[in-house]
Amino acid sequence: MAQVRTGRGAGDVLRALVAFIALLALVVGVPLALASLIGWPLPSSAPSLDMLTDEISSDAFLKVLAVLVWVAWAQFTACVLVEAAAAISGVGIPRRVPGAGPSQLLARQLVGAVLLLTSAAASLTPGLSQLGPGGHGPGQANVVASAERIPGVVARSAPDGPGKMMDDRPAAGELGTLQSSESGDPAAVTPTAPADATKFYRIQPPEGRHHDTLWGVAERHLDDGLRYREIFQLNKDRVQPDGSRLTEASLIRPGWILEMPADAHGGELVELPGQSDQLTAEEAAEIEEYHETGGGAPLAPQPPPEEPDESDEPEEDGPGRPLPPSGGGGGTVPSEERPEAEVADSDGGLGLSEALLCAPLLAAGLLVALGRTRRAALWQSAAGALRRGVGDGLAPGTREAAAARDALLVGAAPRSVAFLDRALRHLAAALDADGKPLPPVYAAWLGESTLHLQLAAPAGRPPAPWGTSADETYWTIYENDVPQGETSAEAPYPGLVSLGTRDQLRLLLNLEAVPGAVAVTGEPHRRDAVLASLAAELATSGWSDRMTVTLVGFGDDLIPLAPTRVRHLADMTGLLEVMENETRLRMNRRTGAAAHLVLIGTPPTAEEAERLGALATVSAQVGIGYVVAADKPGLPGTAWQFEITDEGRLREPVMGLELAAQQLPAAGRAAVVELFAGLTRGGDAPDEERAPTPATPEVAIRLMGAYEIAGLPEPEPERAEQLREALALLLLHREGVHPRVLGAALWPRGVTDDVREAFTGRLRAWLGPHLVAEPDGRLTLAPTIGSDWDRLTALHHDTVVRGGRLAADERLRRLTEALTLARGPLLAERRERYGWLVHEIVDAQYPLVVAELALTLAAEQRKAGDAQGAYTAIRTALASAPADERLWNELLRAAHATGREEWLAGATSWLLGHHAHLFGPAQPLPAATESLLDEIHPGWRDLPPAG
């Protein structure tokens, strides 16, 4: 077997040897020297008072010194034991030995140097099988494989049993995976069993809380839980003895029969025809009947449908329904055999949209962060800080930014993020309730409907509904088993971040638990694409709370993604001093601090690498993680060494791990940054004139309040709801909607291309000339279709943004018209169905637009002496913007301007009750509102709040 590369250089070996010799000399040599040279240092008889007046001999002096050395030795040995225990376990901060100080620091450095060589290849490395030494020369010890492994890295013992060399040949399933992934030819896989020998397994009934699963079957009989997909593909859609079919890998029933891969092994299997005599006649008949259903194909061939039918999509979620493919909620259901995007040019060859489509968790986080940034930009507009009105569009300003937004909408998998977040928080809450600590987790494998946590070491039985693997190094939960209620538990593993995918499972590495640094080698632009993806996902992840992300030598443009979480340092010089101080502080703290993840984009110098290696050696103990770009393998303190290849594969040779890497290439990164930065640069000049919006278009749509359509024929009944939903989406995006974005909105669980295209055809047939297809494929509405929202924002632009250009009476007329349009929330009756509205800014825009219209109208009316009209305008707007403090204050001013005490008292009483209803009776009014009331109604504190 080939020599396993450990990623350690000659310098590390030399330092470890020196540290080992020093430890041996101090821990073993010192007591031996004291015992041989000085002997027993304490008096052989009880001391007397005369001894205090006797002259101190040289022998007595040496014995006193020997006692002090023995005490110092005992203290140092205790420090070594404490530091070694903490470093090997990788859990928590080492206990402080009383009075140790410098001794404990020396022990820490020596222990860290010794363990540095083994930190990535022994018990500190998750999932790494303990491979035998390379070569078979004389005197080399034989090594038995460890039971620890990651999905797909199989530990096997030779047939002769313990004490024999581990078989270094891949299992048949692994060979098939490697051949198919490298050659792309499934036919290249050579079965190891005879063609006429078929193995079967019958699903076992539950034992207590433990139910049989495909993962468990694959672990027991194929040595690799990840190979459950092979079993699933062999048996998918075949009729079972009870008449049902296997359609979801997570939904199997006791008594079902499974055909197994040819290399399956174990006593629970039955191989036919050779072992038919071991079965009852009924069992043999059932298996024979099942075998005849044949190779995963349906029992009877189904004729192809004349037309794609989107009604096949599930109508609602519920227990037993699968989680959508983790490739996102949008657009297209990925094929099982769909190859991962490959890197071909300087930007990774992925193109922006492909990069984000292949990163569903990253896309979901960016989408949420984009929503926060858009709302912040909207409030800046309301405060006059940006050159745009609150009713002006916030669409991306460039084609590249628009493509980035579309990719986020299509590729995001918010449900997968919610599954991951809820599962982890409920686990933390359950363990806390049981009085148990969180187990150290090295990685998570996220599937369509399953989550597997890979533990650093066996941690016993997990709390229900989690299950565990046979060796208790994996904890697993299914999406439908996660409790639905909220929990106040803090995010337990904020350092989890996506590295890539393997066989439809997404690997998330827990950076704060890695026992050392993670190095990434490869071409600089590919390295940067990997680091940018890590940085963007850490900055926006939805399964973390408190966390700091420091980007060194790159990524200053990524700060707008999460300004409160991300910080940037120009080079390593400033980083090392900061991190050395922070590490010392964390080592001395008794309570855990928030995770701190450091991504270094420029390869360090030799001196910097040495200092960084010393920090990385203890990083897992203090909740700090390091990812560093490297020109070559062998950086000091490196636990794992990933290489990004020209084909976009991420490889870790020590673990035998290979992934389709998640990347954010330079072009994609620039477009994402532009998507955020464009929001805060301001918009068009305030006096820019808009294209006129017809007051009475050919087709008039009412979006505010009840959803009503006038001027279009009734759509076909079976598609009416989806067609109306598509029209609403197009109306809120006059700049156009990409068909894949449309598909993602209407089918959040995914839809095939032919179903989406068939629906687009129906939409064209219904809207006719009112629907325009742009050259880039986007669907836009012609000006002949208009909505009350279009009219409202146009009137806002004319009267508020450019109001000075209108005559006073015309401005007053348009303001009055605009307020009459605000009849209620947008799409009020359909908010539950239109899930895509959560990503729209219109919910935040609408109350601000209405409030500014009402404030402008009220000011005009008060100026004209119509205080009662101003009061009525403000009360109308409060129905749409109930929490706008500006409206509260204007309501009080208008009531005061009427000169009627009862109006002012009534307005004050209503406001007190309204504020208590929104924020609770203990929350005081805003300071500006209290100051206004003190001025115009001094006795307001004696008024009772309205009910």
N, C-alpha and C positions, 0 to 999 in steps of 0.2 A: 504493500500500500504506500502511496506517495506520502512524503513527509508533510505533515500539517504545518502550515505557516502560522506562527503565533503573533506576528506583528510586533515583536520586541527586537530591539537592536543590541549590539554588543555592549553599548554603554549601560543599558538597563541591566544586562546580565552582570556586568562588573559591579555596578552599584549594589545590586541585590546580594552578591557574594560578600562584598565589604560589609554591608549591613548585617548579613547573617553571621559573619565572623565576629563583628562587634557585639551582637546580641549574645552569641555563644560565650564570648569572653566575659561580658558583664554579668550574665545570668548564671553561667556555670563556672567560669574561670575564677571569678572573684571569691565565691565561697570556698572553692578548692584551695586557692592560694591562702586565704585566711586560716583555713583549718590546718594546712600543712606547715605554714610559716609561724603562726602565732599560737594556734591551738585554741583551747577553751579560754575566752577572754574574761569570764566572770570569776570572782573569788571562789575558792573551794570551801571556805567557811564563812560564817556570818560575820559581817563587819563589826568592828568595835570603835569606841570613841578615840582610842589611841591612834587609830589609823588616820584620823583627821590631822594629827599633829606630826605624824611621821613624814620624813622627807620622801618626795615622790621620786621613785627610781625610774630609770629609762624603761625597764620592763613594764612597770605599772602604766607609764605614759603610753607605751605601745598598745597595751590592752585596752585603755580608755579609747584610743583612736580606733582600735579594732571594733569596739562596741558601736561607735558612731558609723563606721563603714558598714557593719552588719545592718544597722537600722536603715541607712541609705540604700543598701542592696535590697532589703525587703520592700522598701517603698518603690524602688525602680522595678523590681520584679512584679509587684502588684500593678504598676502602670503598664508594663508589657502585657500582662494577662488581660487587663481591661481593654487596652487598645486592640489587641489581637482579636478578642471576642467581638468587639464592635465592628472591626474591619471585615472579619469573616462573615458575620451575619448580615452586614450591610443594613442593619436596622437601628434607627435612633442615633443619638449622640452618645459618645463614650462617657461613662460616669467619671466625675472628677475625683481623683485620689487626694484625700486631704493633705494639704501642705506640699503637694508634689511639684507644681509649677514647672520649672525647667526640666525636671526629670520626666514628667509626663510628655512634654513636648519632644524631648529626645526619643523617648520610647515610641511616640507616634511616628516620627520620621523614619526610624529604623524599621518598625513593623510595616509601615507603608511601602518602603523600598523593597522589603522581602516579598510582600504580597503582590507587588506590582506585576511581577511576572506571571502570577497565577490568577489574577483577577478576571481575566477574560476566558480562561480555559478550564476552570474548576467549578466549584459550587457557586461562585459568583456569577457565572455566565448562564443565563436562562436558556434552556433547551439545547445546550451543546452536549452532545453525546461524548462520553469520555473515550476518545479514540485511542487505539494502540499506537505506540511509537512507530515512526516511519522506518521501513526496512525490516529485515529479519535477521540481522547479524547475530553472532554468538553473544550470549549473555544478556540479550534484551528480554525484559520481563514481558510476559503475556498479560494483557489487560482485558477485563470483561467489561462490556458496554454498560454504561449507566442507564438507569431507567428514565432519567430526565431527557426530554426532547421537545422540540417545537413541532407544530403540525408539519408533516412532510419530512422531518429529519428523524430517521428510524434507528433505534438502537437495537442490535440483534446479537445474540450469542451464537457461537458455532454449534452445530448439531451435537458435538461431543460433550457439551455441557461446560460448567464452570472450569476455569483454568486453561481453556483453549483460546487461541487467538480469535478475536472478533472477525466475523466474515465482513470484509470490506466491499463486497459486491452489492450494488443496489438491489432492493427487492423489486419484484416484477412491476409493481405499481409505480415505483420510483423510476424504473427504467422507462416505462411508458411515458411518464410525465416529462422526463428529460428529452426523450426522443421526439415527442410531439412538439415540445416547446422549442427545441433547437432546429429540427429539420422541417417542422411544420407538416409532416406526413404521418397521419395516424396509422397508416398501414405499416409504418416502420416498427411498430411495437410487436414483439414476438412473444406469444403466449408461452408460458413455461409448462402448462399442463396439457395432456392430450386433448384433441378437439372433441372427442366423444365423451369426455369426463366432465360432468356438470355438478357443481356443489350448491347445496341449498341450506338455508338457515330459516328456522321458524322463530318469529318474534316471541320473546318470553313474557309471561305475565309479570306485573310489578311486584317488587319485594319491598314492602314498606313504602318509603318515599321515593324509591329509586325505580324509574321506569326505563325500559329498554329504549335505546335511541340508535339511529344509524351511526352517529359518531361513536357510541360505545361499541357497537358491533364491529366497526372498522378498526377501532383500537385493539379489540381482543383478537380479531381474526385476520387483520391485515397489518397490524403493528403501527398503524398510523390513522388517527381519527380524521385527518383531512381527506382520506380516501373515501369518506362516506358518499361523496358525489359519484364515484364509480358505481357504488351499490345503487344509488338513486337512479342513475341513468339506465342501468340494467333492468330495473323493475318499474320504471315510471309508466303509469297509465295501464299497467297490466291488471287484469281482473283477479282479485284475491278470492279465497274460498268463501268469504262472507258476501261477495258480490260487489264490494267497493273497490276503489282503485287507489294506488299510491300517486298522489299529485303534488304533495309537499314533503320535503325531506324531514320536516319537524313533526309531521302528523303520521304516525304509524300505530298499528293496533296489535294487541296480543293475538297470536294465532295466524297472523299473516305469514306468507312464505316469501323469502328473498332468494333470488339467484345471486350467487357470489362470484367475484372474480376468480380466475383459475388458480391464483397463488394463495387463496385463502386457506387457513389452517386452523385446527382446534377441534376439540372433541364434540362440540355442539353441532358441527356440520355433518351433513349427509351427502355423500357423493354417489351420483347415479350414473350408470346402472350398477356399479360395483357393490353398493351397500344397501340395495333394496331389501335384502333379507332382514335388515335391522328395523324395518318399519312394519306397522300394521298394514293390512290391506287397504284400510280407509286412508291412512296417511300416504301410502304409496300412490293411491289413485289421485288424491288431491295434488300431490307434487307433480305427477305425470300430466294431469290436466293443466296445472299452472305452467309447466314447461312448454306445453303446446301453444300457449298464448304467444310465446316467441319474442325474445330479444327486445323487449320494451315497446314493441309496436302494438297498437290497439288490436283487440280481438277481431273486429271487422273493420275494413278500410272505410274511412269517411270520405264521401264525395266532396270535392272542393266547393266552397260556397260561391254562388254566382257573384256576390258582392260582399266586400268586407262588412262585418256587422259590429259596430261599436257597442251594441247592447250586451256583448259578451263580457264587457268589463264589469267587475263587481260594483254594486251600487253603494255599498257602505262597508265600513270596517267593523270588525267585531271579533270575538273570540274564535279562533280557528282560522282566521284569514291571515295570509302571509304578509310580512313586511314587504314593501316594494323593493325592487332591485336597488342595491346601494349605489348604483350609478346615478341615482337622482330620481326626482319625482317627475321628470319631464320627458316629454317628447317621444322618446323611442325606447321600447323594451329591448335591451341588449341581447344578442344571441349568445347562447352558451359557448359557441366557438368563436365569438368575435375577438380578433386579436387586439392586444393593447396597442395604442398608438406608439409609433416608433420615432426616434429622434433622427433627423436627417440633415438639418442645416444648423446654422449658428445659433438660431433661436430654439433649438431643440427639435425642430421639424414638426412640433405638435400643432403649431398655430394656436392662437389664443383660445378659441372656442373649444378645441379638443383638449387643451390642457385643463380647462375648468370642468368640462364634461366628465373627465376621468378623475376628478377630485371632488366628489359630492359633499364631503364634510367641510372642506375648505370653501366651496361655493356657498354652502349654507351659512357659514360664519361670515363670509364677506357680504352676503345679502342682508343679514341682520345689521352688520356694521354700517352698510350703505344706508339703510333706513334711519339709523341714528344720525348719521351725517346729514342726510337730507332734511331731517327735522330741525337739526341745529341751524342749517342754512336758512330754513324757512323762518325761524325765529330771528335770525340776524336780519333777514329782509324786513320783517315786521318792525324791527328796531331802527331801520334805515341804514344799517351798516353795509348792505350790499346794493348794487345798482340793479335791483329787480323788484317787482311787486310780488306780494304773497300769492297772487293769482296767476303769475306767469309760470310757464312750464319749467320743470326741472329735468327735462330730457337731456341725455348726454349730448355734449357739444361737438363731438367728432364721431366719424364712422367707427373708428377703433374702439372708442369708449362705448358706443352703442352695441357693438359686437360683444364687448365684455359683459355688459349688462344682460344681454340676451343669453349668453353662456351661463351666467349665474342663475338666471330664472329657470333655464332648462336643466342644468346640471345639479342644482342644489337638492339635497336630500334632508330637509328639516326633520322629517319623521325619524330618520336614522340617528340624527343628533339627539332628538328627544328620547329615543330608546336608550342610547348610550348614557345620556345624562341621568335619566330616571333610574336606570338599572344600578348605576354606580352609587348614586345618592341613597337609594333605598338599601343597598348593601351596607353602606356606612352606618345608616340609622339602625339596621338590624343588629349589626355587630356591637354597636354602642349599647343598645338595649340589653344585649346578652353579656355585657361587660368584657367583650373581647376586643383585642386591637385589630387594626387593619393589617392584613398580610402584605408583605412587600410584593409588588406586582411589577414584573419586567416588561410585559407587553400585553396587548389585547388584540384578539382576532375577531373582527366584526363581519358577520355574514348578513344574508338577507333578512333572517329572522332570529339569529342567534348571536350571542356574545360569549367568547371564551377568554377568561382572564388567565394568563400564564404566570404562575406564582414563582417566586425566587426559590421557594422550598415548600415541601408539603406543609399544609396548615390545618389539617383535620377537615371535619365536615363543615361545609358552609351553611349559613342559615337558609331556610326555605324561602323562595322556591328555587334557589340555586342548587345545582347538582355538581358532582365532582367526578374526575376521572379515576381510574383504578389506582394510580399511584398518588392521587391527591395533589398533583401539581397543576391541574386545570380546574377552574370553577366555571360552570356554564349555566346560562339562563336563556330561555326563549322569550321572544318579544311579548307574546301573549300572556306570559306568566308574571310580567313586571307589574307590581301594584300601580294603580292609576292615580292614587291620591298624591298630593304634594307632600314634601318633607322639608324640614328646615335644616337637614344635614348639610354640612359644607362639602363641596366637591372633593372627593377623596384622592383623585389622581389627576390633578390639573396638568401634569407634564406629558400626558399622552398626546402623541402627534402622529399623523399618517406618514408612513414611509412609502407605501405602495401596495400592490395587490398580488395575490398568488391564488390561483384556482378559485376565483370569486370571493376570496376572503381578503379583507383589508387589514394590514398589520399596522397597529399603532404602538410605537415604542414609548415607554415611560422614561423620559429623559432624566427626570430627577432621581430615578432609582438606579441608573446605570452606574456600575462600580468603576468609574473612570470616564474618560472622554470618548466621544464618538467622532471618529475621523471620516472625512469624505474625500476620496481621491478621484481623479479623472481630469478630463479637459476642463479648463477654467470656466467656460461658458456653461457646460453641463453641470459642473459643481455649483455654480451660482444659481442655476435653475432649481436644484434640489434645496439649497439653503433658503432661497426666496419662498419656496412652497412651505417649508417648515416655519419660517418667520411669519408668513401671512396667516397660516392656520393657528399657530400659537397665539397670535395677536387677537384673533377673532373667535376662538373656539367656544362652543356653547356648553362645554362640560367642565369649565373652570371658573373659579371665583377670584380669589386674590392671587396675583401672579405678576412677576416682572420679567419682561423679555428684553435683553440687552443685545443689540446688534453692533458688531465691531467691524469696522472697515468696509461696511456695505449697509444698505437698507435705510439710509436717512429718509429716502422718499416713501418708505412704508409707515412712517410715524403717523400720518393722518388716518390710517386704518384703525388705530386704537391709541390716541395720544396719551391716555392715562396709564397704559400698560407697557408701551414700547418706549425704549430710550436708545440713543445712538451714541457711540464713541468712535472717534476717528481712527484710532489705532490701538495696538496692544499696550503701549506705554502707560496710558491712563487706566486701562482695564486691570492690569496685574496688581497694581498697588491697591486699587479699590477692592478687588476680590480677595486679596490676602487679608485685608482688614475685616471684610465682611465674614470670611470663613472663620477667622479667630473669634469674632463676636458670636457667630452661630454655634461654634464648638463649646462656648462657655454658657450659652443660654439653655435654660431647662425646658422652655416651651418652644414648640415648633414655629418657625417663621414661614411666611408665604414662599412658595416655590420661586426660584430665580433661575431662569434658563438663559444661557449665554451662547450666542451663535457668532462664530468668528469667520469672516469671509476672506481674510488674507492669511496665507500660510505664515506661521510664526518663524522667527529666527531661531537658531539653536538655543541661545540663552533664554528667549521667551518661552520656547517649548519646554525647557527644563522647569522653569517656574510654574508654567501652566500644568505640567505633569504632576508636580507636587500638590497643586490645588485639586486636580482631578482625582487623585488617589483617595481623598477623603470627601469628595463631593457628594456621594450618595448618602453619607451620614448626616449631612446638613441641608439637604433639599436643594442642592444646586446641580444643574446639568450643563455640560459643555458639548457643543458640536463645533468642530473646527475643520476648515478646509486645509488640505495637506497636499503638497507636491508629490510626496512619496510616502509609502508605509513606514511604520516604525516610530511614530511620535511617542515620546515618553508619556506614560499615564493613560494610554489609549486602551479602552476595554474592547471596543469593536471597530473594525476597519472596513468601511463600505467603499466600494468602487462603483462609480457610475460609468457605464459603458457607452460606446457609440450608438448602440441599439436602444438606449433608454432603459437598460436593466440595472438594478441595484444589487450588487453581490457582496456577500460576507463569506469568504472562503472558510474561515475557521468553523462557523456554524453550518456551512453547506447551504446557506440561505440565498435564494435569488428571487427578486421581486420585479414586477413591472413598476418602475419608479414613478412616484408622483412628482411632477415638476411644475414650475411656473417660469417659463422662458422669458428672455428679456422683453420681447415684443408684448407678451401677455402681461407681464408685470407693469410695463409702461402704460398699457391701456387701463389696467385696474387702477393704477395711481391717478391717471387722468380722470377716471370716473369719479373719484373722490375729490381730487383737487379742483375740478371744474365747478363743483358746487359752491365753493367758497370764494371763487374769483369774481363773482358777480355776473349779472346777465347783460342783456341789452340796455342801451341807454334808456332812462326812464321816459324820455319824450319820443321814443321810437313809435311810430304809428303801426298798429296791427292791421292785417287784412280785415276788411269789414265782415262782420258776422250777420247774416240775414236774420231779421226778427221772425220771419215766417218761412223757413226752408221747405222744400218739397216734402221731406220726411222729417217730422218733429218727434223727438224722443224726450220723455220726461224721466229724469234720473233722481231728482230730489223729491223725497217722499215716495209715493207709489210709482213703480216702474210702468210707464205707459208708452206705447208705440202708435203713431198715427202716420198713415201714408204708405204703409207696406202691406202686402198681402199676408194673410195668416200663414205661418210656416206649417209644414207637415207635422201632424200631432206628435208622432213618435220621436221627433227631433226638435220639437218646438223649444223646450227649455234650454237645450244646449245652444241652439241658434241664437236665442235671446241673450244668453250669457256671453257668447262670442261678440255680439253686437255691443254689449255694455263695455267689454274690454277694449274694443276698437274705439269707442267713443271717448274713453279716458286716455287714449294714446293716439292723438291725431297725427303724431309723427310716424305711425305705422307699427305693426306687430309682425314679428317673424312667425311663419307657420309653426315652427317648433316651439316657440314661446306660447303660441295659442294652444298647441297640444298639451304642453306642460300645465297650463292653467285649467283646461277642461278635464284632463285626465291626470290628476296628480300622482296616481299610482303607476303611470306609464301607459303608452299606447304604441301600437305598431305603425309603421309608415303608411301602410295601405289604408288603415282605418282613418288616420289623420287626413290623408289626401282625399278620401271619399267624403269626409265631413267638409273639408274646404270646398269641394265641388258643390255640395248642397248649399253652403253659405253663399257662394257666388250665384247660384241659381235663385236664391231668395232675395239677395240684395241687388242683383242685376248691375246696372251701370253705376250704382252708388258705391260699389266696391272696386278699388283700383289696385292692381298688382304692380309694385314698383320694380325697376330693373334688378334690384338686389334681392327680390323675392318677398319683401315685406308687403303686407296687406294694409292699405289705408282706405279711409272713407273720403268720398268726394264731398265738396262743400255743399252739395244738395241735401246731405243729411246733417241735421243739427240737433243739439240738445239744449236743455235749459242750463246745464253746466257750462256749455260753450258760451251761451248768452250772458250768464252771470259773470264769468271771468272777463269777457269782453267789456261789459259795462263797468266792472271794477277798474280795468285798465284805463278806460276813457275818463272816468269820473274821479278816481283816486290818484292813479299814477300820473295821468296827463290832464287832470281836472282843470288846471289853470287855463287851458286853451278853449274851454267851452263857456258860452254865455251862462249867466247865473240861472236863468229859468230853465234852459236846456239841461244844465247839470242837475238841477233839482228834479226834473222830470225823469232823467235816467236813473238817478239814485233811488227814487221811489219805485220805478219799474224793477230795479235789481232786487230790492227787498221783498217785493211781492213774489219773486221766483223762489225764495228760500222757504219752501214749504215743509221741510223736514230733512232728516239725514239722507245722504245719498244711498240709493238702493236699499232702503230701510227694510223692505220685506224679504230681501234675498241675501242678506249678509251671512246667514249661516251656511248657505249653499256655495256662495262665491268665495271660496277659501283664498283665492289669489289676492283678495282685497287687503290682506294683512301686509302685503309687500307694496301697497300703493301709498303715495304721499297725499292723495286727495283727502283722506280722513283728517289729516292735520291742516291741509289748506282750507277746507271748507269753512270751519268756524272762524279762521282768521280773515278770510275774504268777507264773510257776512259781518263780522265785527267792524272791520274798517269801513265798509259801506254804511253801516248804521251810525258809526261815530261821525263820519263826514256829513251824512244827512242831518243828524241831530245838531251838529255845529251850525250848519246852514240855516236850519229852522230856528234855533235859538237866536241866531244873528238877525233873522227876519222877525223876531218877536213871537214865534209860534212855539212856546215852551211845551204846550200839551202835545203837539205833533212830534217834538223831539223825544218826549217821554214815551210816546207810543212806539216810535221807531226803535228805541233801545229795548223796550220790553219784547218787541218782535224778534230782535236779534238774539236776546238771551235764550230763546228757545233752541237756537242752533249753537250758541257759544256760551253755555252757562257758567264756565269757570274763568271767563275773561275779566280780569280786574278792571281793565279800562272801561268796560261796559257798566260795571257796578258804580264806578265813580261818576260816570256821565249820567246814569239814572238818577243819582242823588242831586247832581247839579240841575238836571231838567226839572225834577220835582220841586227843588227850591226856587227855580226860576218861575214856576207857575204862581208863586205867592200864596199858595194854599198850604196851611200848616198840616191839614189832614193828609195831603198828598205826600209831603215830606215824611211825616210820621209813618204812613203806610209803606212807603218805599224803604225806610230804614228798618221797620219791623220785618218786612219781607226779606231784606238782605241778610239780617241776622239769622233768620230761620233757614234761608237758603245756604248760607255759609256753614251753619252747623250741620246741615244735611250732607254737604259735600265733604267736610273735613272733620266733623265731630265737634261737640259743644265745647271741648277744652281748648281747641285751637283758636287763638285770637285772630281778629281781622288783620289784614295787611296794614302796615304802618301808614301808608299813604291814605288808605280809606279811613282809618281812625282819625288822622289829622284833618281830613276833609269834614268828617262828621262833627269833630270838636269845633270847627269853624262855623258850620251852617246850622248845626242842631246840637247845642251843648248838652242837652238833657237826654241824649240818645241812649246812654247806658241804663236808664230806668225803664226803657221800653221792653216789653216781652217780645221774644222772637215769634214770628208767624208760624203757625203749624204747617 
